[in-house]
């Protein structure tokens, strides 16, 4: 049974910070590229960040650069996303996604965690 369980979403004020976590099980976590994808209310899916299977290469959407940091701990099967300087436009459901690097298929998805940025 494959599971990706996100946590850490909350209601925060603009300028605040959050750390999102994704606990993975049921597959070889260390072998997968991992991604964060979000969906704002009334909007489509937006890719946010990715980290390769070795953890040495990271990438970010323009909206996330300089504020978001993706990391992974393969010993704990955990993916994290540190978000600083939160903006109202960051409000979205954030999903943890495991990608098959051979086919670029977003193979496994979590249920998501809600981030709301409002004063």
JOSUL-V141706 format. One line per field, one symbol per residue. ss: DSSP state (A for helix, B for strand, O for the rest). psi: psi as a letter, one per 20 degrees, with the letter a starting at -180 (. if undefined). burial: b if it has 16 or more other C-alpha atoms within 10 Angstrom, else e. A space follows every 50 residues. Layout:
ss->???
psi->???
burial->???
This chain:
ss->OOBBBBBOOOBBOOOOOBBBBBBBBOOOAAAOBBBBBBBOOOOOBBBBBB BOOOOOOBBBOOOOOOOBBBBBBOOOOBBBBBBOOOOAAAOBBBBBBBBB OOOOBBBBBOOOBBBBBOO
psi->oppooqriqrprqpiaqqoqqopqqjrngiiqqqqpqqoqpjrrpppgqq prhijipqqqqhiipihqpqrqnhhjlpqqopprlqqhiiprpppppppo hhikpngpqaiqppppoq.
burial->eeebbbbebbebebeebbbbbbbbeeeebbebbbbbbbbbeeeeeebbbb bbbebeeeebeeebeeebbbbbebeebbbbbebbebbeebbbbbbbbbbe eeeeeeebbbebbbbbbee
